[in-house]
């Protein structure tokens, strides 16, 4: 999740959602939203978003203003969400007590729409997708994948991969041979070490304590997590 | 009905023109009726490499724009009766020809010749799109350098997008002793990334420079290593099963080569 003090942007299974703090001043909200979108990843462009501000209702001209700010960033306002459909941003603290599995589930990192790429991505090819991306082939240097969810490559990943591109820090990148030019998850960026250690097995990269960590994808571990 | 083969690479200077000249001459030497088409409009070279520069009257642009008939622009080779060159225009640029015109031309050439070898310009812009427009098959030339491999990869992607499936790979200018020392990418490193069928490995050879300057393709030079490599490539293009050339470095790379041939 990407956020400022009163505004939060989140990718969910149903698309992008912007949360407003219902108690905050509207003008302040618009300023923060503008700043937030400016800093967000470029590829959001063209997406539709829905907004949520609790029970608060905004006036007609405020609606127009919101739509204008969004359209400046090539986003389209698709509507408003009701309290039943979302979590309230002010209550995010309650995450800590939630079951870990439920949390992953809610953030769309366990299930959700998938794109299967049934060939090798060669240099110059770019795949962008709102959801998870699975490549049945290699991702060569010069090719890139940007996904709001996880990325799985059943081959060699040598190009650029960006998982959780809307700021989902739970996203992961895994590959049979993980040797990317550059690896990005949410807002973190790393590049492969200069000397390549050969002969490793499948690996998975994810964020642990604000660090991008690459570890062997132990199949036992995966199975236990799925249960 | 003949076959149109485009020789391409993406990167410049890897040996597209040399490869086109040698494959064309090799096929002609084997008795096929061959035409070499230079599509590098504005930077024509193939005529120089073939030693036919001083015979050019009409060129590719004259043919596609209808200034002359195809037969008038074709230049007969010095050595082979059955080898012809269709030179590029030097005073125009790539936009002087369109992909549709190239398709028409390719269809016309196929009626007349067994093989049309199209020498593609470097880059991925209009010149490239023209060159591949009428092609039935593609040969990708690559040198053992990271940049050349990267560009070749892009080209293969573009060829596949243009429905030119299963392009074949020629690795040019390889230096076995450098590979052995670990200072140069080896064949398996390149195939790992490109993952297409290898039809030839041409060693770096001084005789290429000499033959290019003389305007006599090395494929006719029995003493040249590169010439030998091109003779084998020619036979493979015709569909014969030929082993890759012995690059004359004891073991190591030889084993790898044998393995590669075995995999195919």
Interface residues (C-beta under 8 A of the other chain):
Chain A: X120 X122 X123 X124 X125 X138 X140 X141 X142 X156 X158
Chain B: X150 X151 X153 X154 X156 X157 X158 X160 X192 X193 X195
